[in-house]
Amino acid sequence: MNVHSPETRDQRRERLSKLRRPIPNYDRPGEVIGGGFIVIERTAETNRLRPAAWPFELDSYAAALKSVDRLKAIHPDREFCIFGDVEKARV
């Protein structure tokens, strides 16, 4: 049983829009937009992938490995996975 009053679609949209992070409109040093590789953390508690809201894109597998090494030095108890573009499709 829902004890809260139901919110309208517009109320829900407005509430959720406040939670969303804005899209970064600046170049982050070392990032290659459309580079094809990202590094994502796998959580120890649930073993689920936990991507960032705006993942940092890298241009090569070697650059992604370097990023993992940097992150492992900061967070040695965490697991990181590298994901790469396999194919691009436009619809």
C-alpha positions, 0 to 999 in steps of 0.5 A: 500500500502506497502511503504517499500521494501519487505524483503526476507525470509532470511532477515525477519528470521535474523531480527526476530532472533535478537528480540528473547530472549535466552533460560535461561541455568541456574537454577533459585532459586526455579524453578522446570523445568516441575513443572506444574504450572506457574503464568501469568499476565492478563492486565487491558487494554485489559484483555489479558493474558501476559505470560513472555518469559520464565515463572517461573515454580512451582512444586505445586498449593500452591507454585503458590499461594505463588508466586501470593501473593508475586506478589500482594504485589509488584503490588497490582493493577494487576491481576494474573492467575495460570495455571497448567498442566492437561495432558502431551502428547508426539508426 
